[in-house]
Amino acid sequence: MGIIKEFKEFAVKGNVIDMAVGIIIGASFGNIVSSFVGDVIMPPIGVLVGGIDFSNLAFTIKEAVGDNPAVVIGYGKFIQTVVDFTIIAFAIFIAIKGINTLKRKEEEAPAAPPETPAQEVLLAEIRDLLKNRA
């Protein structure tokens, strides 16, 4: 019964749940970025380079013969994947940079000066009165 209890404690810890949520959001973010790259970024780039559709770029090593399909190197898909990765990496970099900037601002915020105890204030006033009296 001990192993079940240990597993339950492990599975319900905040870190495991946070990680699961992060993975799910990351997968959704990957789909968004893939759509952004494929549907928004790559068409203008294709027009700029002469209307080339990168995903269809390939180099045929051996033509199709009968029922055997052609052997091709799909370097266009590779280019597409590199662009996807670059955009995702840049988006993550910007997000982390923003988080680090916020953390630095919190660390740089000066701490409020400690309050002077009432007793010290009273003693300072007495000192000043004695100084003025002499």
N, C-alpha and C positions, 0 to 999 in steps of 0.2 A: 504494500500500500504506500510505502515511502516514495517510490519512484513516480507514482501518479501524482502525489502531492507536490513533489519537486517540479514535475513538468507543468502542473497547473500554475505554480508560482512563477515559473519562467515565462509561460505563455501570456500571463496577464500583466507582466511588468510593463511599465510605461514605455521603456525603450523598444521592446519588441513591437508593440502596437504602433508607436511612432514610425518605426522602420517600415512596417507593412503599409501604413498610410503613404509614406514617402515613395515606396515602390509603385503603388497604384497611381499616385499623382504623376510620378516620373514616366510611367508607361503612357498615360494620357498626354503628357507634355510632349513625348516623343512623336505621337500621332499628329499633334498640332504642328510641331516643327516640320515634320515630313510633308504635311499638306502645304504649309507656308513655303517651304523650299520648292516643292514640285509644282505648285499651282500659282505662286506669286513671284518667286525669285528667278526660277529657271527659265520661264518663257521670255522675259526681257533679255536675259543673258543669251538665250538661243537666238533671238532677233539680232542682238549686237554682233554675234559671230556668224551671221548669215543664215539664220533660220534653222540651225541645227538642233535636233532634239537629242539631247545627251543620252537619254535612256535607251535609245535605239542604236547608238554607236557600237559597232562590234567589228572584230576582225575574224574573217572566216578562215579556219585552218584547213578544214576538209568539208567539201560540199556534201549535201545529203545524197545518199545513195539508197534507192528503194525505201525500205521501212526504217533504215538507220537515219537518225536526224543529223543535221550538220553539226560540226564541231566548231564552236566560235568562242572567241574571247570577248566578253561583253565589257569593254573598258568604259563605255558610257555609263553603265550602272555604277561602276567604281567611282567615276567622277561625281555622280549624283550623291553617292554615299559620303564622299569626302566633303562635299559642300554641306550636306546635312550635319555631319559631325562638326564642321567649323562653326556653323550657326549655333548649334546646341552648346558647344564649348564656350562660344562668346556670350551667349545668354546666361550660362551658369557663372561665367567670370564676372559679368556685370552684377548679377544678383549677389554673389559673395562679396564683391567689392563694396556694394551698398551696405550689406550687413556689417562688414568690418568697419566702415566709416561710422555707422551708428554706434558700434561698440566703442570705438575710439573716442567719440564725443562724450559718451557716458563716463569713460575713464578719465577724460580730461576735465570734466566738470569739477570745479573746485569744491572741496568739502566746506561746509559752513564752519566758520571759526567756532571753537568751543566757547560756550557761554562762561563768562566770568562768574564765579560763585558770589552770591550776595555778600558774604563775609569779606571777600577780598575787595569788593567795591567799597564797602564801609571802611575798611582799613585804609584804602587809598584816600578816601575823603578826609579821614582823621589826619593822615600824614600831611595832606595839602593844607588843612586848617592850621596845623602846628607850624608848618613852614611859613605861612602867611603871618602868623602871630609873632614870630621872632624878628 
